[in-house]
Structure formats: C-alpha cells, structure tokens
Amino acid sequence: MLADAEEHAAEDAKLRGLIDKRNQGEQLIHATEKSLVDLADQIEAEEKAEIDAKVADLRGVLAGEDEAAIDEKLAALSEVTGKLAERAYAQQNEAAAAAQGGTAGDADAQASNDPADDAVDAEFEEVKEDGEDKKAS
C-alpha cells in the first residue's frame, strides 16, 4: 500500500493542482456573479457582456483537465473583474468622501459624545477567599 502511494504521488499531486484550480475558478465565478448583481447600476451593457463571456469561457474549461487553459481563463476573468472592482471601489470612496464632507462640522460634537470618553478609572484590591489580601507590588 505504501509502495502504491509512492508510485502514484506525482499523479496525485497533479490531480490536486487541477482540483485547486477548479475550486479557484468556481470561487471567482461566484464572486463575479455576486459583483454583477451588487454593482448592476454601475456596469455598462458592453462591459457586462464581456464579463459574461469570460465567465462562460472559464466555465467551459473547468470541466476539462487542461490546467494551463484554466489558468489562462482565470487570468482573463480576473483582469476584467479587477478593473470593475477598482472602479466600484473608487466610486464608493468618492461617495463616502462627499458624505463625510457634509458632516465635518458635526465631528466635534460626535467626538465629545464618544462612549470611550466615559471610561472611569477605579482602584481595587483583590481578596482571596481564605481571607488573605493580595496586594500588587
């Protein structure tokens, strides 16, 4: 049994790599489809069509056993979705900055009401159950 394991170690490693690539592809497809739904209002029809085509290409090669083809399609989809994510992130930061700019005057009022400012220092002495006092040195 040990000899069989050693004999097939290379095949097992190759299969493991293929399975890992397939899992990575499935995760990217899932994340891409979720992003398409979440960012639907920020995606142009042409861009959506390109992303859908890349998703379909990746799905097509995931069923096969060509790890190089899977890598190629993963990279292509990652590039397209990466650009989308960057644009969405930039728009989100712009919106947050605009919203924060309108409330800059309220920042001082919020800082004074911060619950962390209500912290109270207290002195204490630990008492053991047998009656001995333990003092910190």
N, CA, C and O atoms as a GROMACS GRO file, in nm:
protein
  548
    1MET      N    1   0.083  -0.119   0.000
    1MET     CA    2   0.000   0.000   0.000
    1MET      C    3   0.087   0.126   0.000
    1MET      O    4   0.058   0.221  -0.072
    2LEU      N    5   0.192   0.126   0.078
    2LEU     CA    6   0.284   0.240   0.082
    2LEU      C    7   0.354   0.255  -0.052
    2LEU      O    8   0.376   0.367  -0.100
    3ALA      N    9   0.388   0.142  -0.114
    3ALA     CA   10   0.453   0.147  -0.244
    3ALA      C   11   0.360   0.207  -0.349
    3ALA      O   12   0.404   0.284  -0.435
    4ASP      N   13   0.230   0.173  -0.342
    4ASP     CA   14   0.132   0.230  -0.435
    4ASP      C   15   0.122   0.382  -0.416
    4ASP      O   16   0.115   0.457  -0.513
    5ALA      N   17   0.122   0.426  -0.293
    5ALA     CA   18   0.113   0.569  -0.264
    5ALA      C   19   0.233   0.643  -0.320
    5ALA      O   20   0.218   0.749  -0.380
    6GLU      N   21   0.352   0.587  -0.302
    6GLU     CA   22   0.473   0.650  -0.354
    6GLU      C   23   0.474   0.648  -0.507
    6GLU      O   24   0.519   0.743  -0.571
    7GLU      N   25   0.424   0.540  -0.564
    7GLU     CA   26   0.421   0.524  -0.709
    7GLU      C   27   0.328   0.626  -0.774
    7GLU      O   28   0.356   0.675  -0.883
    8HIS      N   29   0.218   0.657  -0.709
    8HIS     CA   30   0.119   0.747  -0.766
    8HIS      C   31   0.124   0.888  -0.708
    8HIS      O   32   0.032   0.967  -0.729
    9ALA      N   33   0.230   0.921  -0.637
    9ALA     CA   34   0.241   1.052  -0.572
    9ALA      C   35   0.238   1.166  -0.674
    9ALA      O   36   0.173   1.268  -0.652
   10ALA      N   37   0.308   1.149  -0.786
   10ALA     CA   38   0.312   1.254  -0.888
   10ALA      C   39   0.174   1.274  -0.949
   10ALA      O   40   0.131   1.387  -0.972
   11GLU      N   41   0.103   1.164  -0.977
   11GLU     CA   42  -0.032   1.174  -1.033
   11GLU      C   43  -0.126   1.243  -0.935
   11GLU      O   44  -0.209   1.325  -0.973
   12ASP      N   45  -0.111   1.207  -0.807
   12ASP     CA   46  -0.196   1.267  -0.704
   12ASP      C   47  -0.170   1.417  -0.692
   12ASP      O   48  -0.263   1.496  -0.677
   13ALA      N   49  -0.043   1.457  -0.699
   13ALA     CA   50  -0.008   1.598  -0.689
   13ALA      C   51  -0.066   1.675  -0.808
   13ALA      O   52  -0.115   1.787  -0.792
   14LYS      N   53  -0.058   1.615  -0.928
   14LYS     CA   54  -0.113   1.681  -1.046
   14LYS      C   55  -0.264   1.695  -1.034
   14LYS      O   56  -0.320   1.800  -1.067
   15LEU      N   57  -0.330   1.590  -0.988
   15LEU     CA   58  -0.475   1.593  -0.970
   15LEU      C   59  -0.515   1.697  -0.865
   15LEU      O   60  -0.614   1.769  -0.880
   16ARG      N   61  -0.436   1.704  -0.760
   16ARG     CA   62  -0.464   1.802  -0.654
   16ARG      C   63  -0.453   1.945  -0.709
   16ARG      O   64  -0.535   2.030  -0.678
   17GLY      N   65  -0.351   1.969  -0.792
   17GLY     CA   66  -0.335   2.101  -0.854
   17GLY      C   67  -0.453   2.136  -0.942
   17GLY      O   68  -0.501   2.249  -0.941
   18LEU      N   69  -0.501   2.037  -1.019
   18LEU     CA   70  -0.616   2.058  -1.106
   18LEU      C   71  -0.741   2.089  -1.024
   18LEU      O   72  -0.817   2.180  -1.058
   19ILE      N   73  -0.760   2.015  -0.917
   19ILE     CA   74  -0.877   2.038  -0.831
   19ILE      C   75  -0.870   2.177  -0.767
   19ILE      O   76  -0.971   2.246  -0.758
   20ASP      N   77  -0.751   2.218  -0.723
   20ASP     CA   78  -0.734   2.351  -0.665
   20ASP      C   79  -0.768   2.460  -0.767
   20ASP      O   80  -0.833   2.558  -0.733
   21LYS      N   81  -0.723   2.442  -0.891
   21LYS     CA   82  -0.753   2.540  -0.996
   21LYS      C   83  -0.903   2.545  -1.024
   21LYS      O   84  -0.960   2.653  -1.041
   22ARG      N   85  -0.966   2.430  -1.028
   22ARG     CA   86  -1.111   2.427  -1.049
   22ARG      C   87  -1.184   2.500  -0.937
   22ARG      O   88  -1.276   2.578  -0.962
   23ASN      N   89  -1.143   2.475  -0.814
   23ASN     CA   90  -1.205   2.543  -0.700
   23ASN      C   91  -1.185   2.694  -0.708
   23ASN      O   92  -1.276   2.772  -0.682
   24GLN      N   93  -1.064   2.734  -0.746
   24GLN     CA   94  -1.035   2.876  -0.760
   24GLN      C   95  -1.124   2.937  -0.869
   24GLN      O   96  -1.175   3.048  -0.853
   25GLY      N   97  -1.142   2.865  -0.978
   25GLY     CA   98  -1.228   2.912  -1.086
   25GLY      C   99  -1.372   2.926  -1.041
   25GLY      O  100  -1.438   3.025  -1.072
   26GLU      N  101  -1.422   2.826  -0.969
   26GLU     CA  102  -1.560   2.832  -0.919
   26GLU      C  103  -1.580   2.949  -0.823
   26GLU      O  104  -1.683   3.016  -0.826
   27GLN      N  105  -1.480   2.973  -0.738
   27GLN     CA  106  -1.490   3.085  -0.644
   27GLN      C  107  -1.491   3.219  -0.718
   27GLN      O  108  -1.567   3.309  -0.682
   28LEU      N  109  -1.407   3.230  -0.820
   28LEU     CA  110  -1.402   3.354  -0.897
   28LEU      C  111  -1.534   3.376  -0.971
   28LEU      O  112  -1.584   3.489  -0.977
   29ILE      N  113  -1.588   3.271  -1.027
   29ILE     CA  114  -1.717   3.283  -1.096
   29ILE      C  115  -1.825   3.328  -0.998
   29ILE      O  116  -1.904   3.417  -1.030
   30HIS      N  117  -1.829   3.266  -0.882
   30HIS     CA  118  -1.929   3.304  -0.781
   30HIS      C  119  -1.913   3.450  -0.741
   30HIS      O  120  -2.011   3.525  -0.736
   31ALA      N  121  -1.789   3.491  -0.712
   31ALA     CA  122  -1.765   3.630  -0.670
   31ALA      C  123  -1.800   3.727  -0.782
   31ALA      O  124  -1.854   3.835  -0.756
   32THR      N  125  -1.770   3.689  -0.905
   32THR     CA  126  -1.801   3.776  -1.019
   32THR      C  127  -1.951   3.793  -1.035
   32THR      O  128  -2.000   3.904  -1.054
   33GLU      N  129  -2.023   3.683  -1.028
   33GLU     CA  130  -2.169   3.690  -1.042
   33GLU      C  131  -2.232   3.772  -0.931
   33GLU      O  132  -2.329   3.844  -0.954
   34LYS      N  133  -2.178   3.760  -0.810
   34LYS     CA  134  -2.229   3.840  -0.698
   34LYS      C  135  -2.200   3.988  -0.723
   34LYS      O  136  -2.285   4.074  -0.697
   35SER      N  137  -2.081   4.019  -0.772
   35SER     CA  138  -2.047   4.158  -0.802
   35SER      C  139  -2.135   4.215  -0.912
   35SER      O  140  -2.174   4.332  -0.906
   36LEU      N  141  -2.166   4.132  -1.011
   36LEU     CA  142  -2.254   4.179  -1.119
   36LEU      C  143  -2.391   4.218  -1.065
   36LEU      O  144  -2.452   4.315  -1.112
   37VAL      N  145  -2.439   4.143  -0.969
   37VAL     CA  146  -2.569   4.175  -0.909
   37VAL      C  147  -2.557   4.300  -0.820
   37VAL      O  148  -2.640   4.390  -0.828
   38ASP      N  149  -2.454   4.304  -0.737
   38ASP     CA  150  -2.437   4.416  -0.643
   38ASP      C  151  -2.409   4.548  -0.714
   38ASP      O  152  -2.452   4.653  -0.668
   39LEU      N  153  -2.336   4.542  -0.824
   39LEU     CA  154  -2.293   4.664  -0.894
   39LEU      C  155  -2.368   4.683  -1.025
   39LEU      O  156  -2.317   4.751  -1.115
   40ALA      N  157  -2.485   4.627  -1.037
   40ALA     CA  158  -2.559   4.630  -1.163
   40ALA      C  159  -2.578   4.771  -1.217
   40ALA      O  160  -2.573   4.792  -1.338
   41ASP      N  161  -2.600   4.867  -1.129
   41ASP     CA  162  -2.623   5.004  -1.173
   41ASP      C  163  -2.496   5.075  -1.219
   41ASP      O  164  -2.504   5.182  -1.280
   42GLN      N  165  -2.380   5.018  -1.191
   42GLN     CA  166  -2.252   5.080  -1.228
   42GLN      C  167  -2.186   5.014  -1.348
   42GLN      O  168  -2.078   5.057  -1.390
   43ILE      N  169  -2.248   4.911  -1.404
   43ILE     CA  170  -2.189   4.835  -1.513
   43ILE      C  171  -2.261   4.867  -1.643
   43ILE      O  172  -2.384   4.862  -1.650
   44GLU      N  173  -2.184   4.899  -1.745
   44GLU     CA  174  -2.241   4.924  -1.877
   44GLU      C  175  -2.272   4.789  -1.943
   44GLU      O  176  -2.212   4.687  -1.908
   45ALA      N  177  -2.364   4.790  -2.037
   45ALA     CA  178  -2.407   4.668  -2.105
   45ALA      C  179  -2.290   4.600  -2.176
   45ALA      O  180  -2.278   4.477  -2.173
   46GLU      N  181  -2.205   4.678  -2.239
   46GLU     CA  182  -2.090   4.621  -2.311
   46GLU      C  183  -1.993   4.552  -2.214
   46GLU      O  184  -1.942   4.443  -2.242
   47GLU      N  185  -1.970   4.616  -2.102
   47GLU     CA  186  -1.881   4.559  -2.000
   47GLU      C  187  -1.941   4.431  -1.941
   47GLU      O  188  -1.869   4.334  -1.918
   48LYS      N  189  -2.069   4.432  -1.917
   48LYS     CA  190  -2.136   4.314  -1.863
   48LYS      C  191  -2.128   4.198  -1.962
   48LYS      O  192  -2.106   4.084  -1.922
   49ALA      N  193  -2.145   4.228  -2.089
   49ALA     CA  194  -2.136   4.124  -2.192
   49ALA      C  195  -1.996   4.063  -2.196
   49ALA      O  196  -1.981   3.942  -2.211
   50GLU      N  197  -1.895   4.148  -2.182
   50GLU     CA  198  -1.757   4.099  -2.182
   50GLU      C  199  -1.732   4.008  -2.060
   50GLU      O  200  -1.670   3.903  -2.072
   51ILE      N  201  -1.780   4.050  -1.946
   51ILE     CA  202  -1.762   3.971  -1.824
   51ILE      C  203  -1.837   3.838  -1.835
   51ILE      O  204  -1.785   3.733  -1.798
   52ASP      N  205  -1.960   3.844  -1.886
   52ASP     CA  206  -2.038   3.721  -1.904
   52ASP      C  207  -1.966   3.624  -1.998
   52ASP      O  208  -1.968   3.503  -1.977
   53ALA      N  209  -1.903   3.677  -2.103
   53ALA     CA  210  -1.831   3.592  -2.198
   53ALA      C  211  -1.711   3.527  -2.131
   53ALA      O  212  -1.683   3.409  -2.153
   54LYS      N  213  -1.640   3.602  -2.048
   54LYS     CA  214  -1.523   3.547  -1.976
   54LYS      C  215  -1.567   3.441  -1.875
   54LYS      O  216  -1.499   3.340  -1.857
   55VAL      N  217  -1.680   3.463  -1.810
   55VAL     CA  218  -1.734   3.364  -1.716
   55VAL      C  219  -1.769   3.236  -1.790
   55VAL      O  220  -1.738   3.126  -1.744
   56ALA      N  221  -1.832   3.250  -1.906
   56ALA     CA  222  -1.870   3.132  -1.986
   56ALA      C  223  -1.745   3.058  -2.034
   56ALA      O  224  -1.742   2.934  -2.033
   57ASP      N  225  -1.642   3.132  -2.075
   57ASP     CA  226  -1.517   3.069  -2.117
   57ASP      C  227  -1.455   2.988  -2.003
   57ASP      O  228  -1.411   2.874  -2.022
   58LEU      N  229  -1.452   3.048  -1.885
   58LEU     CA  230  -1.393   2.980  -1.770
   58LEU      C  231  -1.475   2.856  -1.733
   58LEU      O  232  -1.418   2.751  -1.704
   59ARG      N  233  -1.606   2.869  -1.734
   59ARG     CA  234  -1.692   2.753  -1.705
   59ARG      C  235  -1.664   2.639  -1.803
   59ARG      O  236  -1.664   2.522  -1.765
   60GLY      N  237  -1.642   2.674  -1.928
   60GLY     CA  238  -1.618   2.574  -2.030
   60GLY      C  239  -1.490   2.494  -2.006
   60GLY      O  240  -1.487   2.374  -2.030
   61VAL      N  241  -1.384   2.561  -1.960
   61VAL     CA  242  -1.258   2.489  -1.939
   61VAL      C  243  -1.252   2.420  -1.804
   61VAL      O  244  -1.170   2.331  -1.785
   62LEU      N  245  -1.337   2.460  -1.710
   62LEU     CA  246  -1.335   2.396  -1.578
   62LEU      C  247  -1.374   2.249  -1.586
   62LEU      O  248  -1.331   2.168  -1.503
   63ALA      N  249  -1.455   2.213  -1.683
   63ALA     CA  250  -1.498   2.074  -1.698
   63ALA      C  251  -1.384   1.987  -1.751
   63ALA      O  252  -1.385   1.865  -1.730
   64GLY      N  253  -1.288   2.047  -1.819
   64GLY     CA  254  -1.177   1.972  -1.876
   64GLY      C  255  -1.065   1.950  -1.776
   64GLY      O  256  -1.077   1.978  -1.657
   65GLU      N  257  -0.955   1.898  -1.828
   65GLU     CA  258  -0.840   1.869  -1.741
   65GLU      C  259  -0.715   1.945  -1.782
   65GLU      O  260  -0.605   1.908  -1.742
   66ASP      N  261  -0.731   2.050  -1.861
   66ASP     CA  262  -0.618   2.130  -1.907
   66ASP      C  263  -0.593   2.243  -1.808
   66ASP      O  264  -0.662   2.345  -1.810
   67GLU      N  265  -0.495   2.223  -1.722
   67GLU     CA  266  -0.468   2.321  -1.617
   67GLU      C  267  -0.420   2.454  -1.675
   67GLU      O  268  -0.451   2.560  -1.620
   68ALA      N  269  -0.345   2.450  -1.784
   68ALA     CA  270  -0.296   2.572  -1.847
   68ALA      C  271  -0.413   2.655  -1.901
   68ALA      O  272  -0.413   2.777  -1.889
   69ALA      N  273  -0.512   2.589  -1.961
   69ALA     CA  274  -0.629   2.660  -2.013
   69ALA      C  275  -0.708   2.723  -1.899
   69ALA      O  276  -0.757   2.835  -1.911
   70ILE      N  277  -0.719   2.651  -1.788
   70ILE     CA  278  -0.789   2.705  -1.672
   70ILE      C  279  -0.716   2.829  -1.621
   70ILE      O  280  -0.779   2.930  -1.591
   71ASP      N  281  -0.583   2.821  -1.612
   71ASP     CA  282  -0.503   2.937  -1.567
   71ASP      C  283  -0.525   3.057  -1.658
   71ASP      O  284  -0.541   3.170  -1.612
   72GLU      N  285  -0.527   3.031  -1.789
   72GLU     CA  286  -0.544   3.139  -1.887
   72GLU      C  287  -0.680   3.207  -1.870
   72GLU      O  288  -0.688   3.329  -1.868
   73LYS      N  289  -0.785   3.128  -1.857
   73LYS     CA  290  -0.920   3.184  -1.843
   73LYS      C  291  -0.939   3.251  -1.707
   73LYS      O  292  -1.011   3.351  -1.696
   74LEU      N  293  -0.875   3.196  -1.603
   74LEU     CA  294  -0.879   3.259  -1.471
   74LEU      C  295  -0.817   3.398  -1.477
   74LEU      O  296  -0.873   3.495  -1.425
   75ALA      N  297  -0.701   3.407  -1.542
   75ALA     CA  298  -0.632   3.536  -1.553
   75ALA      C  299  -0.715   3.637  -1.631
   75ALA      O  300  -0.722   3.754  -1.594
   76ALA      N  301  -0.778   3.591  -1.740
   76ALA     CA  302  -0.859   3.681  -1.822
   76ALA      C  303  -0.977   3.735  -1.743
   76ALA      O  304  -1.006   3.855  -1.748
   77LEU      N  305  -1.047   3.648  -1.671
   77LEU     CA  306  -1.162   3.692  -1.592
   77LEU      C  307  -1.117   3.780  -1.475
   77LEU      O  308  -1.182   3.879  -1.444
   78SER      N  309  -1.007   3.745  -1.413
   78SER     CA  310  -0.955   3.825  -1.301
   78SER      C  311  -0.922   3.967  -1.345
   78SER      O  312  -0.948   4.063  -1.273
   79GLU      N  313  -0.864   3.979  -1.464
   79GLU     CA  314  -0.827   4.111  -1.515
   79GLU      C  315  -0.951   4.199  -1.535
   79GLU      O  316  -0.954   4.315  -1.495
   80VAL      N  317  -1.053   4.142  -1.598
   80VAL     CA  318  -1.174   4.218  -1.626
   80VAL      C  319  -1.246   4.254  -1.496
   80VAL      O  320  -1.289   4.368  -1.479
   81THR      N  321  -1.259   4.159  -1.405
   81THR     CA  322  -1.331   4.187  -1.280
   81THR      C  323  -1.249   4.277  -1.188
   81THR      O  324  -1.306   4.351  -1.108
   82GLY      N  325  -1.118   4.270  -1.199
   82GLY     CA  326  -1.032   4.358  -1.119
   82GLY      C  327  -1.054   4.504  -1.154
   82GLY      O  328  -1.060   4.590  -1.066
   83LYS      N  329  -1.067   4.532  -1.283
   83LYS     CA  330  -1.094   4.669  -1.328
   83LYS      C  331  -1.230   4.717  -1.276
   83LYS      O  332  -1.245   4.832  -1.234
   84LEU      N  333  -1.326   4.628  -1.281
   84LEU     CA  334  -1.460   4.661  -1.231
   84LEU      C  335  -1.454   4.691  -1.081
   84LEU      O  336  -1.513   4.789  -1.035
   85ALA      N  337  -1.384   4.608  -1.008
   85ALA     CA  338  -1.374   4.627  -0.862
   85ALA      C  339  -1.303   4.757  -0.829
   85ALA      O  340  -1.342   4.828  -0.736
   86GLU      N  341  -1.198   4.790  -0.904
   86GLU     CA  342  -1.126   4.916  -0.880
   86GLU      C  343  -1.218   5.036  -0.901
   86GLU      O  344  -1.220   5.129  -0.821
   87ARG      N  345  -1.294   5.032  -1.009
   87ARG     CA  346  -1.384   5.143  -1.039
   87ARG      C  347  -1.494   5.154  -0.932
   87ARG      O  348  -1.526   5.264  -0.888
   88ALA      N  349  -1.549   5.043  -0.893
   88ALA     CA  350  -1.654   5.044  -0.790
   88ALA      C  351  -1.598   5.095  -0.658
   88ALA      O  352  -1.665   5.170  -0.587
   89TYR      N  353  -1.476   5.054  -0.625
   89TYR     CA  354  -1.413   5.098  -0.500
   89TYR      C  355  -1.387   5.248  -0.504
   89TYR      O  356  -1.409   5.318  -0.404
   90ALA      N  357  -1.341   5.298  -0.619
   90ALA     CA  358  -1.315   5.442  -0.632
   90ALA      C  359  -1.444   5.521  -0.618
   90ALA      O  360  -1.446   5.625  -0.552
   91GLN      N  361  -1.552   5.472  -0.680
   91GLN     CA  362  -1.680   5.542  -0.669
   91GLN      C  363  -1.731   5.540  -0.525
   91GLN      O  364  -1.788   5.637  -0.478
   92GLN      N  365  -1.710   5.428  -0.457
   92GLN     CA  366  -1.754   5.417  -0.319
   92GLN      C  367  -1.676   5.515  -0.231
   92GLN      O  368  -1.735   5.578  -0.143
   93ASN      N  369  -1.546   5.528  -0.255
   93ASN     CA  370  -1.465   5.622  -0.176
   93ASN      C  371  -1.506   5.766  -0.204
   93ASN      O  372  -1.510   5.848  -0.112
   94GLU      N  373  -1.537   5.797  -0.331
   94GLU     CA  374  -1.582   5.932  -0.363
   94GLU      C  375  -1.714   5.964  -0.292
   94GLU      O  376  -1.732   6.074  -0.239
   95ALA      N  377  -1.805   5.868  -0.292
   95ALA     CA  378  -1.933   5.890  -0.226
   95ALA      C  379  -1.915   5.906  -0.075
   95ALA      O  380  -1.981   5.990  -0.013
   96ALA      N  381  -1.827   5.827  -0.017
   96ALA     CA  382  -1.801   5.837   0.127
   96ALA      C  383  -1.736   5.971   0.160
   96ALA      O  384  -1.769   6.032   0.262
   97ALA      N  385  -1.645   6.016   0.076
   97ALA     CA  386  -1.579   6.144   0.099
   97ALA      C  387  -1.680   6.258   0.088
   97ALA      O  388  -1.675   6.353   0.166
   98ALA      N  389  -1.769   6.249  -0.008
   98ALA     CA  390  -1.871   6.353  -0.025
   98ALA      C  391  -1.965   6.356   0.096
   98ALA      O  392  -2.002   6.463   0.145
   99ALA      N  393  -2.003   6.238   0.144
   99ALA     CA  394  -2.092   6.231   0.260
   99ALA      C  395  -2.022   6.282   0.385
   99ALA      O  396  -2.084   6.348   0.469
  100GLN      N  397  -1.895   6.253   0.398
  100GLN     CA  398  -1.820   6.297   0.514
  100GLN      C  399  -1.795   6.447   0.510
  100GLN      O  400  -1.793   6.513   0.614
  101GLY      N  401  -1.778   6.501   0.391
  101GLY     CA  402  -1.756   6.645   0.377
  101GLY      C  403  -1.873   6.725   0.427
  101GLY      O  404  -1.853   6.834   0.480
  102GLY      N  405  -1.993   6.674   0.414
  102GLY     CA  406  -2.113   6.744   0.459
  102GLY      C  407  -2.131   6.738   0.609
  102GLY      O  408  -2.204   6.819   0.665
  103THR      N  409  -2.067   6.644   0.675
  103THR     CA  410  -2.084   6.630   0.820
  103THR      C  411  -1.958   6.665   0.896
  103THR      O  412  -1.945   6.628   1.013
  104ALA      N  413  -1.864   6.734   0.834
  104ALA     CA  414  -1.739   6.766   0.901
  104ALA      C  415  -1.761   6.853   1.025
  104ALA      O  416  -1.688   6.839   1.122
  105GLY      N  417  -1.859   6.941   1.023
  105GLY     CA  418  -1.887   7.026   1.138
  105GLY      C  419  -1.939   6.948   1.257
  105GLY      O  420  -1.922   6.990   1.371
  106ASP      N  421  -2.002   6.837   1.232
  106ASP     CA  422  -2.057   6.755   1.338
  106ASP      C  423  -1.953   6.665   1.404
  106ASP      O  424  -1.982   6.599   1.503
  107ALA      N  425  -1.832   6.661   1.350
  107ALA     CA  426  -1.730   6.571   1.401
  107ALA      C  427  -1.693   6.603   1.545
  107ALA      O  428  -1.671   6.512   1.626
  108ASP      N  429  -1.686   6.733   1.579
  108ASP     CA  430  -1.651   6.770   1.716
  108ASP      C  431  -1.762   6.729   1.814
  108ASP      O  432  -1.734   6.686   1.926
  109ALA      N  433  -1.884   6.742   1.772
  109ALA     CA  434  -1.995   6.703   1.858
  109ALA      C  435  -1.997   6.552   1.878
  109ALA      O  436  -2.025   6.504   1.988
  110GLN      N  437  -1.967   6.479   1.774
  110GLN     CA  438  -1.964   6.334   1.786
  110GLN      C  439  -1.848   6.290   1.874
  110GLN      O  440  -1.861   6.194   1.950
  111ALA      N  441  -1.736   6.359   1.866
  111ALA     CA  442  -1.619   6.321   1.945
  111ALA      C  443  -1.647   6.339   2.094
  111ALA      O  444  -1.601   6.259   2.175
  112SER      N  445  -1.721   6.442   2.131
  112SER     CA  446  -1.749   6.464   2.272
  112SER      C  447  -1.848   6.364   2.328
  112SER      O  448  -1.852   6.342   2.449
  113ASN      N  449  -1.928   6.302   2.242
  113ASN     CA  450  -2.026   6.203   2.286
  113ASN      C  451  -1.973   6.061   2.274
  113ASN      O  452  -2.048   5.965   2.294
  114ASP      N  453  -1.847   6.045   2.242
  114ASP     CA  454  -1.788   5.913   2.222
  114ASP      C  455  -1.791   5.835   2.352
  114ASP      O  456  -1.743   5.885   2.454
  115PRO      N  457  -1.845   5.712   2.352
  115PRO     CA  458  -1.853   5.633   2.474
  115PRO      C  459  -1.716   5.602   2.535
  115PRO      O  460  -1.707   5.577   2.655
  116ALA      N  461  -1.611   5.604   2.455
  116ALA     CA  462  -1.477   5.576   2.507
  116ALA      C  463  -1.434   5.687   2.604
  116ALA      O  464  -1.352   5.663   2.692
  117ASP      N  465  -1.490   5.807   2.589
  117ASP     CA  466  -1.455   5.917   2.679
  117ASP      C  467  -1.521   5.902   2.815
  117ASP      O  468  -1.482   5.971   2.909
  118ASP      N  469  -1.618   5.815   2.829
  118ASP     CA  470  -1.688   5.795   2.954
  118ASP      C  471  -1.620   5.692   3.045
  118ASP      O  472  -1.676   5.654   3.148
  119ALA      N  473  -1.501   5.648   3.008
  119ALA     CA  474  -1.432   5.547   3.087
  119ALA      C  475  -1.397   5.603   3.225
  119ALA      O  476  -1.359   5.719   3.238
  120VAL      N  477  -1.411   5.519   3.327
  120VAL     CA  478  -1.384   5.561   3.464
  120VAL      C  479  -1.273   5.472   3.520
  120VAL      O  480  -1.281   5.349   3.513
  121ASP      N  481  -1.171   5.536   3.576
  121ASP     CA  482  -1.066   5.459   3.641
  121ASP      C  483  -1.113   5.423   3.781
  121ASP      O  484  -1.182   5.500   3.846
  122ALA      N  485  -1.074   5.305   3.825
  122ALA     CA  486  -1.115   5.261   3.958
  122ALA      C  487  -0.999   5.189   4.024
  122ALA      O  488  -0.918   5.124   3.959
  123GLU      N  489  -0.993   5.203   4.155
  123GLU     CA  490  -0.893   5.130   4.231
  123GLU      C  491  -0.962   5.008   4.290
  123GLU      O  492  -1.079   5.012   4.328
  124PHE      N  493  -0.888   4.898   4.298
  124PHE     CA  494  -0.946   4.778   4.355
  124PHE      C  495  -0.838   4.699   4.425
  124PHE      O  496  -0.718   4.718   4.402
  125GLU      N  497  -0.882   4.613   4.510
  125GLU     CA  498  -0.792   4.526   4.584
  125GLU      C  499  -0.848   4.385   4.574
  125GLU      O  500  -0.966   4.362   4.603
  126GLU      N  501  -0.765   4.290   4.532
  126GLU     CA  502  -0.810   4.152   4.516
  126GLU      C  503  -0.809   4.082   4.651
  126GLU      O  504  -0.709   4.086   4.723
  127VAL      N  505  -0.918   4.018   4.684
  127VAL     CA  506  -0.930   3.948   4.812
  127VAL      C  507  -0.949   3.800   4.783
  127VAL      O  508  -1.040   3.761   4.710
  128LYS      N  509  -0.861   3.717   4.842
  128LYS     CA  510  -0.875   3.572   4.824
  128LYS      C  511  -0.984   3.521   4.915
  128LYS      O  512  -1.018   3.583   5.015
  129GLU      N  513  -1.038   3.406   4.878
  129GLU     CA  514  -1.148   3.350   4.956
  129GLU      C  515  -1.109   3.312   5.097
  129GLU      O  516  -1.193   3.313   5.187
  130ASP      N  517  -0.982   3.278   5.118
  130ASP     CA  518  -0.941   3.238   5.252
  130ASP      C  519  -0.914   3.357   5.342
  130ASP      O  520  -0.871   3.340   5.456
  131GLY      N  521  -0.940   3.476   5.293
  131GLY     CA  522  -0.930   3.593   5.377
  131GLY      C  523  -0.801   3.670   5.360
  131GLY      O  524  -0.790   3.782   5.412
  132GLU      N  525  -0.702   3.618   5.290
  132GLU     CA  526  -0.576   3.690   5.272
  132GLU      C  527  -0.592   3.796   5.167
  132GLU      O  528  -0.655   3.774   5.063
  133ASP      N  529  -0.535   3.910   5.193
  133ASP     CA  530  -0.536   4.018   5.094
  133ASP      C  531  -0.413   4.002   5.007
  133ASP      O  532  -0.303   3.977   5.056
  134LYS      N  533  -0.432   4.017   4.880
  134LYS     CA  534  -0.320   4.012   4.786
  134LYS      C  535  -0.301   4.152   4.732
  134LYS      O  536  -0.391   4.209   4.669
  135LYS      N  537  -0.184   4.207   4.756
  135LYS     CA  538  -0.158   4.344   4.713
  135LYS      C  539  -0.063   4.340   4.594
  135LYS      O  540   0.031   4.260   4.590
  136ALA      N  541  -0.089   4.428   4.499
  136ALA     CA  542   0.000   4.438   4.381
  136ALA      C  543   0.125   4.513   4.423
  136ALA      O  544   0.120   4.609   4.500
  137SER      N  545   0.237   4.467   4.370
  137SER     CA  546   0.362   4.535   4.405
  137SER      C  547   0.404   4.632   4.299
  137SER      O  548   0.507   4.698   4.313
   0.00000   0.00000   0.00000
